[in-house]
Amino acid sequence: MLAVNRIDRIRVKIERASEHQRQLEAEIRAFLGASPYRVATKTHSASKRLIYYVGSIQQTPVRISSIAGDVLQNLRSALDHLAFELFMVGTRGTAGDGKHVSFPIFDDAKKYSAYAPKKVRGIEPRAIAAIDSTKPYRGGNDVLWQLHRLNNIDKHRFLITVGSAFQSLDLGAHMQRMMYELNPGLANVQVPPLFVRPADRMFPLKVGDELFLDAPDAKPNAKMQFRFEVAFGEKGVIEGDPLVETLQKTIDVVGDLVVSFAHLLQ
């Protein structure tokens, strides 16, 4: 089999992951478009400053967790398919069914050194060296390690406890209000949206979390916009990272890695 054919077979899994990714993006857009987070205001009793805070939160749909798990499953499978194709090249199909073969990913470099050889037995030494060079363990290649851990979690329960984080707020609307209060003649001056990411993304977002502290005796500004996002929430693995952006990065990393092995699949 030609190398290009082997690569194409593996790419089917990556393409499937990308299809799930597009579905995930649509689901998240629909969820956020339904305004699942209500922002309320209150006045601090001592300072009289106006506080914008999270008034209510709708739970992130389980369907979003499920689709994210499908993305991860196809990417992890793509890596195992790569290892199997390398095994077939290394043994020319004469050394069994390759059931022991998988792309080795471990929790640390020590475990990788101890246990990876069992998973790549039959693969050519130069291909094993190429796998080693990707450092597929925590502290070496955290993207691959997170993929492996999250995929294992998804096999046993609904993944990825996904939650919500504070993405940004529009200071443009706030600045326009301030300009008007300083000089009513500037009422017609339009300040464009200026979305700023907060220093604290407040993951996981909770009812009562304070989003913005306005001036004393300020009046609620109906034009203030707050943006939120769906994020990973697996303790000890990945917490607070945006779901869509993180998965897209993982798709890109796996895709590039597979292509880098093309010359070893002759």
C-alpha positions as CSV (number, residue, x, y, z in Angstrom):
1,M,0.0,0.0,0.0
2,L,1.3,3.5,-0.9
3,A,2.1,5.9,1.9
4,V,-0.5,8.3,0.6
5,N,-3.2,5.6,0.9
6,R,-2.2,4.9,4.5
7,I,-2.3,8.6,5.4
8,D,-5.7,9.0,3.7
9,R,-7.1,6.1,5.7
10,I,-5.9,7.8,8.9
11,R,-7.2,11.2,7.8
12,V,-10.7,9.8,7.6
13,K,-10.7,9.8,11.4
14,I,-9.4,13.4,11.6
15,E,-12.0,14.5,9.1
16,R,-14.7,12.9,11.2
17,A,-13.4,14.7,14.2
18,S,-13.6,18.0,12.3
19,E,-17.2,17.2,11.3
20,H,-18.1,16.7,15.0
21,Q,-16.2,19.9,15.8
22,R,-18.4,21.9,13.4
23,Q,-21.5,20.3,15.0
24,L,-20.2,21.2,18.4
25,E,-19.7,24.8,17.3
26,A,-23.3,25.0,16.1
27,E,-24.6,23.5,19.3
28,I,-22.6,26.0,21.4
29,R,-23.8,28.9,19.2
30,A,-27.4,27.8,19.7
31,F,-26.9,27.4,23.5
32,L,-25.3,30.8,23.9
33,G,-27.8,32.4,21.5
34,A,-30.6,31.4,23.9
35,S,-29.1,33.8,26.6
36,P,-28.4,31.1,29.2
37,Y,-26.7,33.6,31.5
38,R,-28.6,36.5,33.1
39,V,-26.6,39.5,34.3
40,A,-28.2,41.5,37.1
41,T,-27.1,44.7,39.0
42,K,-27.0,45.7,42.6
43,T,-25.5,48.6,44.6
44,H,-22.8,48.0,47.3
45,S,-24.3,49.1,50.6
46,A,-21.1,50.9,51.7
47,S,-19.4,52.3,48.6
48,K,-22.6,52.8,46.6
49,R,-20.8,51.4,43.6
50,L,-22.9,49.6,41.0
51,I,-22.1,45.9,40.6
52,Y,-22.9,43.8,37.6
53,Y,-23.1,40.2,38.6
54,V,-24.3,36.8,37.4
55,G,-28.0,36.5,38.2
56,S,-28.7,33.1,36.9
57,I,-27.0,30.3,34.9
58,Q,-28.5,27.5,32.8
59,Q,-26.6,24.2,32.9
60,T,-24.5,23.4,29.8
61,P,-26.4,20.7,27.8
62,V,-25.1,17.2,28.1
63,R,-25.3,17.0,24.3
64,I,-22.3,19.4,24.2
65,S,-20.3,17.1,26.4
66,S,-21.2,14.2,24.2
67,I,-20.2,15.8,20.9
68,A,-16.9,17.0,22.5
69,G,-16.3,13.3,23.4
70,D,-16.8,12.3,19.8
71,V,-14.2,14.7,18.7
72,L,-11.7,13.3,21.1
73,Q,-12.5,9.7,20.3
74,N,-11.8,10.2,16.6
75,L,-8.6,12.0,17.3
76,R,-7.3,9.3,19.7
77,S,-8.4,6.7,17.2
78,A,-6.4,8.4,14.5
79,L,-3.3,8.1,16.5
80,D,-3.9,4.4,17.1
81,H,-4.5,3.9,13.4
82,L,-1.2,5.6,12.8
83,A,0.6,3.2,15.1
84,F,-1.1,0.2,13.5
85,E,-0.1,1.4,10.0
86,L,3.5,1.8,11.2
87,F,3.3,-1.7,12.6
88,M,2.1,-3.1,9.3
89,V,4.9,-1.4,7.4
90,G,7.5,-2.6,10.0
91,T,6.3,-6.3,9.9
92,R,5.0,-6.4,6.3
93,G,1.9,-8.0,7.8
94,T,3.7,-11.1,9.0
95,A,3.8,-10.6,12.8
96,G,0.2,-11.2,13.9
97,D,-2.8,-9.0,14.1
98,G,-1.2,-6.1,16.0
99,K,-3.8,-6.1,18.8
100,H,-1.1,-5.0,21.2
101,V,-0.3,-1.9,19.1
102,S,-1.5,1.6,20.0
103,F,0.0,5.1,20.0
104,P,1.7,5.3,23.4
105,I,0.7,8.2,25.7
106,F,1.5,8.1,29.4
107,D,1.3,10.3,32.5
108,D,5.0,11.0,32.7
109,A,8.3,10.3,31.0
110,K,9.2,7.5,33.4
111,K,6.0,5.6,32.6
112,Y,6.5,6.2,28.9
113,S,10.0,4.7,29.0
114,A,8.8,1.7,31.0
115,Y,5.6,0.8,29.1
116,A,5.7,2.3,25.6
117,P,7.9,-0.4,24.1
118,K,5.1,-3.0,24.6
119,K,2.7,-0.9,22.6
120,V,5.1,-0.3,19.6
121,R,6.6,-3.8,19.3
122,G,7.1,-4.6,15.7
123,I,7.3,-1.0,14.5
124,E,10.6,-0.1,12.8
125,P,13.2,1.6,15.1
126,R,13.2,4.8,13.1
127,A,9.5,5.0,13.4
128,I,9.7,4.4,17.2
129,A,12.3,7.1,17.4
130,A,9.8,9.4,15.6
131,I,7.1,8.6,18.1
132,D,9.5,9.1,21.0
133,S,10.4,12.6,19.6
134,T,6.7,13.7,20.0
135,K,7.2,13.3,23.7
136,P,3.6,11.9,24.2
137,Y,3.4,12.3,28.0
138,R,2.5,15.0,30.5
139,G,5.2,17.6,30.6
140,G,6.4,16.6,27.1
141,N,3.4,17.1,24.9
142,D,0.4,18.2,27.1
143,V,-1.9,18.4,24.1
144,L,-1.5,14.7,23.4
145,W,-1.6,13.8,27.1
146,Q,-4.9,15.8,27.6
147,L,-6.4,14.1,24.6
148,H,-5.6,10.7,26.0
149,R,-6.8,11.4,29.5
150,L,-10.0,13.1,28.4
151,N,-10.8,10.3,25.9
152,N,-10.4,7.7,28.7
153,I,-12.7,9.7,30.9
154,D,-15.3,9.9,28.2
155,K,-15.3,6.1,27.9
156,H,-16.6,5.8,31.5
157,R,-18.8,8.8,32.1
158,F,-20.2,11.9,30.5
159,L,-17.1,13.9,29.7
160,I,-15.7,16.7,30.6
161,T,-17.7,18.2,32.9
162,V,-18.1,21.3,30.8
163,G,-19.0,24.6,32.5
164,S,-19.1,28.2,31.8
165,A,-16.5,31.0,32.0
166,F,-16.5,34.8,31.7
167,Q,-15.1,35.6,28.3
168,S,-15.3,39.4,27.9
169,L,-17.2,42.6,28.5
170,D,-17.9,45.5,26.2
171,L,-16.2,48.6,27.7
172,G,-17.3,50.6,24.7
173,A,-20.8,50.9,26.0
174,H,-19.4,52.0,29.4
175,M,-17.2,54.6,27.8
176,Q,-20.1,56.0,25.8
177,R,-22.2,56.4,29.0
178,M,-19.3,58.1,30.7
179,M,-18.7,60.6,27.8
180,Y,-22.4,61.5,27.8
181,E,-22.4,62.1,31.6
182,L,-19.3,64.3,31.3
183,N,-20.7,66.2,28.3
184,P,-24.3,65.6,27.1
185,G,-23.3,67.2,23.8
186,L,-21.4,64.1,23.0
187,A,-24.6,62.0,23.0
188,N,-24.4,61.3,19.3
189,V,-20.8,60.2,19.3
190,Q,-20.7,56.5,18.8
191,V,-18.1,54.5,20.6
192,P,-17.5,51.1,18.9
193,P,-17.7,47.9,20.9
194,L,-14.6,47.3,22.8
195,F,-14.6,43.8,24.2
196,V,-12.0,43.2,26.9
197,R,-11.0,39.9,28.4
198,P,-11.1,39.9,32.2
199,A,-8.1,38.9,34.3
200,D,-10.3,36.5,36.2
201,R,-12.4,34.3,33.9
202,M,-14.3,32.9,36.9
203,F,-14.4,29.3,36.0
204,P,-16.6,27.6,36.9
205,L,-19.0,30.6,36.6
206,K,-21.4,30.8,39.6
207,V,-24.5,32.7,40.4
208,G,-23.4,35.8,42.3
209,D,-20.0,36.2,40.6
210,E,-19.2,39.9,40.2
211,L,-18.4,40.8,36.6
212,F,-17.9,44.6,36.6
213,L,-17.7,47.3,39.3
214,D,-19.1,50.6,38.1
215,A,-18.8,54.1,39.7
216,P,-20.7,55.1,42.9
217,D,-24.3,56.0,42.2
218,A,-24.0,54.8,38.6
219,K,-27.2,53.7,36.9
220,P,-27.5,50.3,35.2
221,N,-26.5,50.5,31.5
222,A,-28.8,48.3,29.3
223,K,-26.2,48.5,26.5
224,M,-23.5,46.8,28.5
225,Q,-22.7,43.4,26.9
226,F,-21.1,40.4,28.7
227,R,-19.9,37.4,26.8
228,F,-19.5,33.9,28.2
229,E,-18.1,30.7,26.8
230,V,-18.3,26.9,27.4
231,A,-15.0,25.5,28.8
232,F,-13.4,22.3,29.9
233,G,-13.7,21.5,33.6
234,E,-11.8,18.3,34.3
235,K,-9.9,18.7,37.5
236,G,-6.2,17.7,37.2
237,V,-6.4,17.6,33.4
238,I,-7.7,20.8,32.0
239,E,-9.8,23.5,33.7
240,G,-11.3,26.7,32.3
241,D,-9.8,26.4,28.7
242,P,-12.4,27.2,26.0
243,L,-13.9,24.1,24.6
244,V,-14.0,25.0,20.9
245,E,-10.6,26.6,20.7
246,T,-8.9,23.8,22.7
247,L,-10.5,21.0,20.5
248,Q,-9.5,22.8,17.3
249,K,-5.9,23.1,18.5
250,T,-6.0,19.4,19.3
251,I,-7.3,18.6,15.8
252,D,-4.5,20.7,14.3
253,V,-1.8,19.0,16.4
254,V,-3.0,15.5,15.6
255,G,-3.4,16.4,11.9
256,D,0.2,17.8,11.7
257,L,1.6,14.8,13.6
258,V,0.0,12.3,11.2
259,V,1.4,14.1,8.2
260,S,4.9,14.2,9.7
261,F,4.9,10.3,9.7
262,A,4.1,10.1,5.9
263,H,7.7,9.2,5.0
264,L,7.7,6.3,7.4
265,L,4.6,4.7,5.9
266,Q,6.3,3.5,2.6
